[in-house]
Amino acid sequence: MNIFSSLFRLRDKPRNRLPGSDYSFFFGGTVSGKTVNERTAMQTTAVYACVRILAEAIAGLPLHVYRYRPDGGKEKALNHPLYYLLHTEPNPEMISFVFRETLMSHLLLWGNAYAQIIRDGAGRVLALYPLLPSKMTVDRTTSGRLFYEYRTDTGSVILRPEDVLHIPGLGFDGLIGYSPIAMAKNAIGMAIACEEYGASFFANGANPGGVLEHPGVVKDPKRVRDSWNAVYQGSANAHRIAVLEEGMKFQAIGIPPEQAQFLETRKFQINEIARIFRVPPHMVGGLEKSSFSNIEQQSLEFVKYTLDPWVARWEQAIQKALLLPSEKRTYFAKFNVDGLLRGDYQSRMNGYATGRQNGWLSANDIRELEDMNRIPAEDGGDLYLVNGNMTKLAESGAFAKKNIQQTEGKKHAQKVLELGAQ
């Protein structure tokens, strides 16, 4: 029995834990030869843009705590302590936007987001503080219980699972997420190499580019070359007027094919990195295949296929870690993504008109969606109305006349029977 329990604990131990930037990024460095980790990757414009877009999108969504009503509906739990923490101020040092932006950037770069939970004596949450994933290790005790070890400058701190809000990304054991930067190290390394090559090209290339031709023999070619580079080398000296002496001629040279291909390579790497984070290319400046007719559809797909999975991870992690066991059937946290799905003004108004005329939207429902104040109930703000020209088939036209005649016939027969009985 002890053998089987030991095997179970060994199998169930988190195997894909990554202690920060100290690991070798999955079987060594990159093929491009560039050092890639979470911090160097952020120096790539495409990675920075993708992380910023997703982190700001999650941080900017309204986050509320709701309570289930007995009638099956829901309402905002404004008096619950978590409402203020999640919606406004998770700790005295940070606002909710910065807190969520920080954790989301950790999640996108390291594959995990951690926050320490400060509780009172009754177990209620008092504050949330972000923790760096590069300093966190998740492991199990010999009895199989999870624990979190956070390394500090003076040592390490052991945290219980109930003291940590952990949002994992995609992983292989369901406990720890893998770093997207580590998984895509070669693509990001190639993007870093392309940027360095481009910077070197413009720093070292003499403009105007070409060959100097002299009719005779140049006694000191180094002096001529150095004097030319001193005046025309570098992007800051581009398009300056050249003055030639002693019958010298300048022969311009076009961009070599490998340098022209370099530009296409840079564009491809931008799309490659956008693909890693599932961000539409037009949101990071790739507009080659975008148009006015499809950008709105791509934006809706961004919400559906990119943001929704992250939102689900956040909501379920909050539900699991921050609510007391006695509250989990009554309260829940939810991001509001309706504002990102509303479309343009005309489309929203047409949708509201359809809902209003068919009785499944009231005036106050619409005004709440548009962030407008409610109309008092006594003034009809909560009424659900339908068009008066819509009625049941049995009550319209010839059907109604036939039904009336049948009803009158039944009433007449019943009256005759009653008179006969008397």
KEMAR-664446 format. One record per residue (C-alpha): x, y, z; residue in three letters; residue number from 1. Coordinates in nm, 4 decimals, always signed. Layout:
X:Y:Z:ALA:NUM $
...
end
This chain:
+0.0000:+0.0000:+0.0000:MET:1 $
+0.2874:+0.2365:+0.0789:ASN:2 $
+0.4408:+0.1602:-0.2614:ILE:3 $
+0.1211:+0.2538:-0.4455:PHE:4 $
+0.0744:+0.5734:-0.2430:SER:5 $
+0.4340:+0.6763:-0.3195:SER:6 $
+0.3787:+0.6148:-0.6913:LEU:7 $
+0.0619:+0.8225:-0.6804:PHE:8 $
+0.2367:+1.1136:-0.5124:ARG:9 $
+0.5222:+1.0942:-0.7633:LEU:10 $
+0.2862:+1.0905:-1.0579:ARG:11 $
+0.0699:+1.3675:-0.9184:ASP:12 $
+0.3606:+1.6017:-0.8496:LYS:13 $
+0.3636:+1.9133:-1.0713:PRO:14 $
+0.6180:+1.8284:-1.3352:ARG:15 $
+0.5977:+2.1356:-1.5575:ASN:16 $
+0.6911:+2.3915:-1.2952:ARG:17 $
+0.9280:+2.6514:-1.4301:LEU:18 $
+1.1236:+2.8491:-1.1697:PRO:19 $
+1.1386:+3.1769:-1.3560:GLY:20 $
+1.4086:+3.2632:-1.6082:SER:21 $
+1.6609:+3.0199:-1.4595:ASP:22 $
+1.5412:+2.7269:-1.6686:TYR:23 $
+1.6881:+2.6473:-2.0112:SER:24 $
+1.3694:+2.7211:-2.2010:PHE:25 $
+1.2882:+2.3659:-2.2998:PHE:26 $
+1.5923:+2.1804:-2.4204:PHE:27 $
+1.8441:+2.4599:-2.4721:GLY:28 $
+1.8711:+2.7969:-2.6376:GLY:29 $
+1.7254:+2.9204:-2.9633:THR:30 $
+1.8411:+2.8212:-3.3104:VAL:31 $
+1.8961:+3.1892:-3.3948:SER:32 $
+2.1532:+3.2111:-3.1168:GLY:33 $
+1.9676:+3.4921:-2.9398:LYS:34 $
+1.8888:+3.4788:-2.5701:THR:35 $
+1.5128:+3.4578:-2.5234:VAL:36 $
+1.3345:+3.4913:-2.1908:ASN:37 $
+1.0334:+3.6790:-2.0624:GLU:38 $
+1.2208:+4.0064:-2.0282:ARG:39 $
+1.4152:+4.0033:-2.3565:THR:40 $
+1.0995:+3.8991:-2.5421:ALA:41 $
+0.9258:+4.2178:-2.4263:MET:42 $
+1.1904:+4.4172:-2.6156:GLN:43 $
+1.0381:+4.2815:-2.9362:THR:44 $
+0.7698:+4.5202:-3.0561:THR:45 $
+0.5262:+4.2464:-3.1610:ALA:46 $
+0.5471:+4.0672:-2.8240:VAL:47 $
+0.5128:+4.3948:-2.6352:TYR:48 $
+0.2108:+4.4927:-2.8471:ALA:49 $
+0.0350:+4.1572:-2.7992:CYS:50 $
+0.0954:+4.1512:-2.4235:VAL:51 $
-0.0166:+4.5110:-2.3878:ARG:52 $
-0.3343:+4.4574:-2.5921:ILE:53 $
-0.4458:+4.1515:-2.3943:LEU:54 $
-0.3403:+4.2845:-2.0525:ALA:55 $
-0.5175:+4.6176:-2.1051:GLU:56 $
-0.8254:+4.4448:-2.2481:ALA:57 $
-0.8681:+4.2230:-1.9395:ILE:58 $
-0.7835:+4.5100:-1.7041:ALA:59 $
-1.0346:+4.7420:-1.8711:GLY:60 $
-1.3334:+4.5057:-1.8581:LEU:61 $
-1.5839:+4.5780:-1.5793:PRO:62 $
-1.5507:+4.3113:-1.3084:LEU:63 $
-1.8429:+4.2676:-1.0672:HIS:64 $
-1.9469:+4.0267:-0.7936:VAL:65 $
-2.3075:+3.9065:-0.8304:TYR:66 $
-2.5584:+3.7344:-0.6054:ARG:67 $
-2.8162:+3.4805:-0.7266:TYR:68 $
-3.1729:+3.5918:-0.6525:ARG:69 $
-3.4420:+3.3471:-0.5356:PRO:70 $
-3.6382:+3.4098:-0.8583:ASP:71 $
-3.3473:+3.2811:-1.0708:GLY:72 $
-3.2073:+3.6220:-1.1646:GLY:73 $
-2.8925:+3.7929:-1.0412:LYS:74 $
-2.7978:+4.1267:-0.8887:GLU:75 $
-2.4739:+4.3045:-0.8019:LYS:76 $
-2.3516:+4.2204:-0.4523:ALA:77 $
-2.2419:+4.5751:-0.3737:LEU:78 $
-2.2078:+4.5036:-0.0002:ASN:79 $
-1.9843:+4.2003:-0.0407:HIS:80 $
-1.6198:+4.2741:+0.0580:PRO:81 $
-1.4888:+4.1180:-0.2649:LEU:82 $
-1.6868:+4.3622:-0.4784:TYR:83 $
-1.4755:+4.6601:-0.3720:TYR:84 $
-1.1488:+4.4623:-0.3890:LEU:85 $
-1.2021:+4.3303:-0.7412:LEU:86 $
-1.3818:+4.6288:-0.8891:HIS:87 $
-1.1936:+4.9189:-0.7306:THR:88 $
-0.8905:+4.8603:-0.5066:GLU:89 $
-0.7403:+4.5134:-0.4388:PRO:90 $
-0.4826:+4.6580:-0.1983:ASN:91 $
-0.3899:+5.0033:-0.0634:PRO:92 $
-0.1097:+5.0376:-0.3205:GLU:93 $
-0.2892:+4.9481:-0.6446:MET:94 $
-0.6094:+5.0126:-0.8348:ILE:95 $
-0.7999:+4.7271:-0.9906:SER:96 $
-0.6881:+4.8127:-1.3466:PHE:97 $
-0.3168:+4.8000:-1.2587:VAL:98 $
-0.3611:+4.4829:-1.0514:PHE:99 $
-0.5339:+4.2934:-1.3304:ARG:100 $
-0.2980:+4.4335:-1.5944:GLU:101 $
+0.0019:+4.3119:-1.3918:THR:102 $
-0.1363:+3.9624:-1.3361:LEU:103 $
-0.2421:+3.9297:-1.6995:MET:104 $
+0.1047:+4.0276:-1.8236:SER:105 $
+0.2509:+3.7616:-1.5909:HIS:106 $
+0.0072:+3.5090:-1.7310:LEU:107 $
+0.0997:+3.5907:-2.0908:LEU:108 $
+0.4766:+3.5876:-2.0346:LEU:109 $
+0.5300:+3.3193:-1.7692:TRP:110 $
+0.2117:+3.1152:-1.8204:GLY:111 $
+0.1059:+3.1638:-1.4572:ASN:112 $
-0.0241:+3.4504:-1.2448:ALA:113 $
-0.0031:+3.4544:-0.8665:TYR:114 $
-0.1378:+3.6880:-0.5990:ALA:115 $
-0.1102:+3.6554:-0.2228:GLN:116 $
-0.4440:+3.6545:-0.0396:ILE:117 $
-0.4582:+3.8422:+0.2913:ILE:118 $
-0.7495:+3.7192:+0.5063:ARG:119 $
-0.9040:+3.8150:+0.8383:ASP:120 $
-0.9773:+3.5748:+1.1218:GLY:121 $
-1.3063:+3.4665:+0.9625:ALA:122 $
-1.1385:+3.3804:+0.6308:GLY:123 $
-1.2723:+3.6818:+0.4387:ARG:124 $
-1.0364:+3.8426:+0.1861:VAL:125 $
-0.8880:+4.1762:+0.2943:LEU:126 $
-0.6330:+4.2401:+0.0175:ALA:127 $
-0.4620:+4.0878:-0.2873:LEU:128 $
-0.0928:+4.1445:-0.3725:TYR:129 $
+0.0733:+4.0295:-0.6999:PRO:130 $
+0.3636:+3.7841:-0.6770:LEU:131 $
+0.6336:+3.7420:-0.9431:LEU:132 $
+0.6057:+3.4049:-1.1212:PRO:133 $
+0.9851:+3.3964:-1.1631:SER:134 $
+1.0172:+3.3607:-0.7833:LYS:135 $
+0.7394:+3.1061:-0.7310:MET:136 $
+0.7697:+2.7277:-0.7146:THR:137 $
+0.4699:+2.4940:-0.6842:VAL:138 $
+0.5306:+2.1539:-0.5266:ASP:139 $
+0.3743:+1.8847:-0.3074:ARG:140 $
+0.4547:+1.7618:+0.0393:THR:141 $
+0.5247:+1.3943:+0.1056:THR:142 $
+0.1566:+1.3556:+0.1924:SER:143 $
+0.0518:+1.4971:-0.1448:GLY:144 $
-0.0642:+1.8422:-0.0325:ARG:145 $
+0.0136:+2.1360:-0.2600:LEU:146 $
+0.2213:+2.4262:-0.1360:PHE:147 $
+0.3653:+2.7425:-0.2885:TYR:148 $
+0.7240:+2.8473:-0.2163:GLU:149 $
+0.8015:+3.2135:-0.2854:TYR:150 $
+1.1659:+3.3154:-0.2887:ARG:151 $
+1.2618:+3.6543:-0.1457:THR:152 $
+1.5922:+3.8372:-0.0999:ASP:153 $
+1.6205:+3.7066:+0.2537:THR:154 $
+1.4994:+3.3494:+0.2037:GLY:155 $
+1.1727:+3.1824:+0.1065:SER:156 $
+0.8136:+3.1845:+0.2286:VAL:157 $
+0.5804:+2.8830:+0.2219:ILE:158 $
+0.2218:+2.9692:+0.1299:LEU:159 $
-0.0829:+2.7446:+0.1573:ARG:160 $
-0.3075:+2.6996:-0.1502:PRO:161 $
-0.5850:+2.8944:+0.0245:GLU:162 $
-0.3463:+3.1909:+0.0566:ASP:163 $
-0.2677:+3.2152:-0.3162:VAL:164 $
-0.4818:+3.3239:-0.6109:LEU:165 $
-0.3277:+3.1155:-0.8905:HIS:166 $
-0.4413:+3.1577:-1.2511:ILE:167 $
-0.2631:+2.8948:-1.4661:PRO:168 $
-0.2302:+2.9080:-1.8424:GLY:169 $
-0.2089:+2.6131:-2.0803:LEU:170 $
-0.0190:+2.3277:-1.9144:GLY:171 $
+0.0163:+1.9527:-1.9119:PHE:172 $
-0.0835:+1.8594:-1.5578:ASP:173 $
-0.3721:+2.0970:-1.4928:GLY:174 $
-0.1838:+2.2753:-1.2150:LEU:175 $
+0.0976:+2.4784:-1.3709:ILE:176 $
+0.0964:+2.6591:-1.7037:GLY:177 $
+0.3810:+2.6672:-1.9527:TYR:178 $
+0.5406:+2.9941:-2.0581:SER:179 $
+0.4250:+3.0925:-2.4118:PRO:180 $
+0.7614:+3.2655:-2.4534:ILE:181 $
+0.9464:+2.9416:-2.3818:ALA:182 $
+0.7235:+2.7387:-2.6122:MET:183 $
+0.7739:+2.9859:-2.8998:ALA:184 $
+1.1399:+3.0674:-2.8264:LYS:185 $
+1.2611:+3.0126:-3.1852:ASN:186 $
+0.9994:+3.2382:-3.3425:ALA:187 $
+1.0721:+3.5153:-3.0931:ILE:188 $
+1.4485:+3.4604:-3.1245:GLY:189 $
+1.4211:+3.5037:-3.5004:MET:190 $
+1.2254:+3.8267:-3.4514:ALA:191 $
+1.4989:+3.9563:-3.2173:ILE:192 $
+1.7651:+3.8614:-3.4741:ALA:193 $
+1.5732:+4.0423:-3.7506:CYS:194 $
+1.5481:+4.3568:-3.5421:GLU:195 $
+1.9194:+4.3501:-3.4624:GLU:196 $
+2.0043:+4.2925:-3.8287:TYR:197 $
+1.7882:+4.5864:-3.9344:GLY:198 $
+1.9406:+4.8141:-3.6726:ALA:199 $
+2.2913:+4.7100:-3.7801:SER:200 $
+2.2036:+4.7654:-4.1473:PHE:201 $
+2.0940:+5.1237:-4.0916:PHE:202 $
+2.3742:+5.1976:-3.8455:ALA:203 $
+2.6528:+5.0755:-4.0729:ASN:204 $
+2.5152:+5.1402:-4.4198:GLY:205 $
+2.6551:+5.4490:-4.6007:ALA:206 $
+2.3873:+5.6650:-4.7637:ASN:207 $
+2.3848:+5.7312:-5.0535:PRO:208 $
+2.4839:+5.3650:-5.1024:GLY:209 $
+2.7024:+5.2655:-5.3939:GLY:210 $
+3.0585:+5.2573:-5.5315:VAL:211 $
+3.3054:+5.5453:-5.5767:LEU:212 $
+3.4888:+5.5259:-5.9123:GLU:213 $
+3.8203:+5.7127:-5.9645:HIS:214 $
+3.9740:+5.7590:-6.3149:PRO:215 $
+4.3260:+5.7077:-6.1828:GLY:216 $
+4.5000:+5.5280:-5.9010:VAL:217 $
+4.3928:+5.6164:-5.5472:VAL:218 $
+4.7054:+5.6555:-5.3342:LYS:219 $
+4.5230:+5.6410:-5.0012:ASP:220 $
+4.1901:+5.4535:-5.0401:PRO:221 $
+4.1458:+5.4319:-4.6623:LYS:222 $
+4.1454:+5.8101:-4.6326:ARG:223 $
+3.8861:+5.8434:-4.9102:VAL:224 $
+3.6674:+5.5728:-4.7570:ARG:225 $
+3.6901:+5.7172:-4.4068:ASP:226 $
+3.6146:+6.0700:-4.5221:SER:227 $
+3.3120:+5.9420:-4.7166:TRP:228 $
+3.1791:+5.7444:-4.4205:ASN:229 $
+3.2349:+6.0340:-4.1837:ALA:230 $
+2.9969:+6.2475:-4.3894:VAL:231 $
+2.7405:+6.0004:-4.5255:TYR:232 $
+2.7377:+5.6893:-4.3035:GLN:233 $
+2.4368:+5.6229:-4.0804:GLY:234 $
+2.0655:+5.6954:-4.1080:SER:235 $
+2.1121:+6.0450:-3.9614:ALA:236 $
+2.3145:+6.1454:-4.2710:ASN:237 $
+2.0753:+5.9996:-4.5286:ALA:238 $
+2.0018:+6.2081:-4.8421:HIS:239 $
+2.2873:+6.4542:-4.7877:ARG:240 $
+2.4351:+6.6061:-5.1057:ILE:241 $
+2.7647:+6.4454:-5.2099:ALA:242 $
+3.0546:+6.6578:-5.3464:VAL:243 $
+3.3037:+6.4614:-5.5605:LEU:244 $
+3.6606:+6.5621:-5.6583:GLU:245 $
+3.9309:+6.4608:-5.9070:GLU:246 $
+3.6853:+6.3200:-6.1607:GLY:247 $
+3.5376:+6.0694:-5.9195:MET:248 $
+3.1965:+5.9206:-6.0002:LYS:249 $
+2.9365:+5.7626:-5.7741:PHE:250 $
+2.7609:+5.4461:-5.8904:GLN:251 $
+2.4416:+5.3785:-5.6888:ALA:252 $
+2.3659:+5.0226:-5.5844:ILE:253 $
+2.0157:+4.8996:-5.5088:GLY:254 $
+1.9174:+4.6980:-5.2030:ILE:255 $
+2.0528:+4.3443:-5.2372:PRO:256 $
+1.7898:+4.0694:-5.2684:PRO:257 $
+1.8714:+3.9235:-4.9248:GLU:258 $
+1.8085:+4.2649:-4.7659:GLN:259 $
+1.4798:+4.3039:-4.9540:ALA:260 $
+1.3772:+3.9579:-4.8326:GLN:261 $
+1.4645:+4.0684:-4.4800:PHE:262 $
+1.1708:+4.3120:-4.4871:LEU:263 $
+0.9315:+4.0297:-4.5755:GLU:264 $
+1.0816:+3.8173:-4.2997:THR:265 $
+1.0131:+4.0904:-4.0450:ARG:266 $
+0.6486:+4.1107:-4.1555:LYS:267 $
+0.6125:+3.7336:-4.1283:PHE:268 $
+0.7577:+3.7292:-3.7763:GLN:269 $
+0.5044:+3.9903:-3.6647:ILE:270 $
+0.2230:+3.7636:-3.7868:ASN:271 $
+0.3944:+3.4641:-3.6273:GLU:272 $
+0.4048:+3.6292:-3.2843:ILE:273 $
+0.0459:+3.7529:-3.3224:ALA:274 $
-0.0484:+3.3907:-3.3934:ARG:275 $
+0.1158:+3.2781:-3.0671:ILE:276 $
-0.1045:+3.5099:-2.8612:PHE:277 $
-0.4072:+3.4686:-3.0946:ARG:278 $
-0.4234:+3.8433:-3.1595:VAL:279 $
-0.5610:+3.9624:-3.4973:PRO:280 $
-0.2695:+4.1020:-3.7040:PRO:281 $
-0.4481:+4.4327:-3.7637:HIS:282 $
-0.4326:+4.5024:-3.3887:MET:283 $
-0.0503:+4.4957:-3.3977:VAL:284 $
-0.0167:+4.6917:-3.7221:GLY:285 $
-0.0422:+4.4110:-3.9800:GLY:286 $
-0.2976:+4.5591:-4.2190:LEU:287 $
-0.2034:+4.3789:-4.5438:GLU:288 $
-0.5102:+4.1515:-4.5361:LYS:289 $
-0.7464:+4.3802:-4.3465:SER:290 $
-1.0222:+4.6000:-4.4841:SER:291 $
-1.3150:+4.8043:-4.3580:PHE:292 $
-1.5468:+4.5101:-4.4267:SER:293 $
-1.3637:+4.2497:-4.2175:ASN:294 $
-1.1940:+4.4411:-3.9333:ILE:295 $
-1.5181:+4.4582:-3.7321:GLU:296 $
-1.5661:+4.0831:-3.7736:GLN:297 $
-1.2052:+4.0216:-3.6686:GLN:298 $
-1.2636:+4.2354:-3.3597:SER:299 $
-1.5670:+4.0259:-3.2642:LEU:300 $
-1.3635:+3.7081:-3.3169:GLU:301 $
-1.0944:+3.8575:-3.0932:PHE:302 $
-1.3484:+3.8805:-2.8113:VAL:303 $
-1.4946:+3.5357:-2.8758:LYS:304 $
-1.1837:+3.3272:-2.9387:TYR:305 $
-0.9090:+3.5251:-2.7610:THR:306 $
-1.0564:+3.7101:-2.4640:LEU:307 $
-1.3313:+3.4648:-2.3634:ASP:308 $
-1.0926:+3.1793:-2.2683:PRO:309 $
-0.8833:+3.4170:-2.0560:TRP:310 $
-1.1983:+3.5596:-1.8967:VAL:311 $
-1.3133:+3.2074:-1.8076:ALA:312 $
-0.9773:+3.1326:-1.6425:ARG:313 $
-0.9999:+3.4508:-1.4352:TRP:314 $
-1.3614:+3.4005:-1.3295:GLU:315 $
-1.3173:+3.0381:-1.2248:GLN:316 $
-0.9904:+3.1073:-1.0415:ALA:317 $
-1.1592:+3.3904:-0.8471:ILE:318 $
-1.4552:+3.1651:-0.7690:GLN:319 $
-1.2263:+2.8887:-0.6435:LYS:320 $
-0.9778:+3.0911:-0.4388:ALA:321 $
-1.1547:+3.4011:-0.3078:LEU:322 $
-1.5065:+3.2924:-0.2158:LEU:323 $
-1.5738:+3.1034:+0.1070:LEU:324 $
-1.7130:+2.7488:+0.0664:PRO:325 $
-2.0470:+2.8684:+0.2040:SER:326 $
-2.0623:+3.1484:-0.0576:GLU:327 $
-1.9803:+2.9578:-0.3756:LYS:328 $
-2.3427:+2.8594:-0.4428:ARG:329 $
-2.4703:+3.2115:-0.3837:THR:330 $
-2.2067:+3.4500:-0.5248:TYR:331 $
-1.9972:+3.4611:-0.8397:PHE:332 $
-1.7615:+3.7033:-1.0164:ALA:333 $
-1.8159:+3.7966:-1.3792:LYS:334 $
-1.6458:+4.0155:-1.6393:PHE:335 $
-1.8774:+4.2210:-1.8589:ASN:336 $
-1.7707:+4.1875:-2.2245:VAL:337 $
-2.0976:+4.3230:-2.3664:ASP:338 $
-1.9367:+4.6589:-2.4359:GLY:339 $
-1.6893:+4.4936:-2.6746:LEU:340 $
-1.9644:+4.3078:-2.8610:LEU:341 $
-2.2111:+4.5909:-2.9109:ARG:342 $
-2.0920:+4.6956:-3.2562:GLY:343 $
-2.1674:+5.0344:-3.4082:ASP:344 $
-2.4443:+5.2680:-3.2895:TYR:345 $
-2.6928:+5.1859:-3.5660:GLN:346 $
-2.6594:+4.8097:-3.5148:SER:347 $
-2.7130:+4.8483:-3.1402:ARG:348 $
-3.0242:+5.0618:-3.1881:MET:349 $
-3.1723:+4.8119:-3.4345:ASN:350 $
-3.1078:+4.5286:-3.1888:GLY:351 $
-3.2610:+4.7217:-2.9005:TYR:352 $
-3.5681:+4.8028:-3.1118:ALA:353 $
-3.6169:+4.4340:-3.1910:THR:354 $
-3.5862:+4.3343:-2.8261:GLY:355 $
-3.8164:+4.6141:-2.7120:ARG:356 $
-4.0898:+4.5384:-2.9668:GLN:357 $
-4.0840:+4.1657:-2.8935:ASN:358 $
-4.1087:+4.2062:-2.5177:GLY:359 $
-3.7752:+4.0685:-2.3968:TRP:360 $
-3.6120:+4.4080:-2.3260:LEU:361 $
-3.7493:+4.6893:-2.1122:SER:362 $
-3.6506:+5.0548:-2.1331:ALA:363 $
-3.4317:+5.0134:-1.8256:ASN:364 $
-3.2631:+4.7029:-1.9676:ASP:365 $
-3.1578:+4.9058:-2.2696:ILE:366 $
-3.0510:+5.2071:-2.0641:ARG:367 $
-2.8289:+4.9880:-1.8436:GLU:368 $
-2.6590:+4.8443:-2.1518:LEU:369 $
-2.5903:+5.2011:-2.2671:GLU:370 $
-2.4687:+5.3116:-1.9193:ASP:371 $
-2.7633:+5.5465:-1.8730:MET:372 $
-2.9657:+5.6131:-1.5582:ASN:373 $
-3.2783:+5.4049:-1.5004:ARG:374 $
-3.6319:+5.5348:-1.5517:ILE:375 $
-3.8393:+5.5062:-1.2299:PRO:376 $
-4.0603:+5.1981:-1.2232:ALA:377 $
-4.3718:+5.4107:-1.1689:GLU:378 $
-4.2971:+5.5829:-1.5002:ASP:379 $
-4.2924:+5.2530:-1.6899:GLY:380 $
-3.9167:+5.1916:-1.7040:GLY:381 $
-3.9516:+4.8212:-1.6195:ASP:382 $
-4.2459:+4.7399:-1.8460:LEU:383 $
-4.2116:+4.4682:-2.1104:TYR:384 $
-4.4266:+4.5553:-2.4112:LEU:385 $
-4.5304:+4.3823:-2.7357:VAL:386 $
-4.6856:+4.5091:-3.0570:ASN:387 $
-5.0654:+4.5186:-3.0460:GLY:388 $
-5.0997:+4.3956:-3.4063:ASN:389 $
-4.9690:+4.0504:-3.3098:MET:390 $
-5.2280:+3.8026:-3.1759:THR:391 $
-5.2968:+3.4307:-3.1581:LYS:392 $
-5.3933:+3.2542:-3.4795:LEU:393 $
-5.7126:+3.1216:-3.3164:ALA:394 $
-5.8228:+3.4771:-3.2399:GLU:395 $
-5.7720:+3.6319:-3.5847:SER:396 $
-5.9894:+3.6649:-3.8988:GLY:397 $
-6.1986:+3.3702:-4.0159:ALA:398 $
-6.0601:+3.1496:-3.7413:PHE:399 $
-6.1916:+3.3856:-3.4776:ALA:400 $
-6.5372:+3.4040:-3.6470:LYS:401 $
-6.5571:+3.0249:-3.6663:LYS:402 $
-6.4600:+2.9914:-3.3008:ASN:403 $
-6.7209:+3.2517:-3.2003:ILE:404 $
-6.9949:+3.0661:-3.3912:GLN:405 $
-6.8969:+2.7369:-3.2320:GLN:406 $
-6.8943:+2.8957:-2.8895:THR:407 $
-7.2352:+3.0576:-2.9433:GLU:408 $
-7.3722:+2.7251:-3.0715:GLY:409 $
-7.2508:+2.5477:-2.7604:LYS:410 $
-7.4013:+2.8159:-2.5395:LYS:411 $
-7.7382:+2.7883:-2.7248:HIS:412 $
-7.7421:+2.4094:-2.6905:ALA:413 $
-7.6593:+2.4347:-2.3241:GLN:414 $
-7.9436:+2.6842:-2.2754:LYS:415 $
-8.1905:+2.4548:-2.4486:VAL:416 $
-8.0886:+2.1680:-2.2271:LEU:417 $
-8.1327:+2.3814:-1.9196:GLU:418 $
-8.4837:+2.4943:-2.0323:LEU:419 $
-8.5811:+2.1339:-2.1062:GLY:420 $
-8.4697:+2.0296:-1.7610:ALA:421 $
-8.6933:+2.2911:-1.6045:GLN:422 $
end
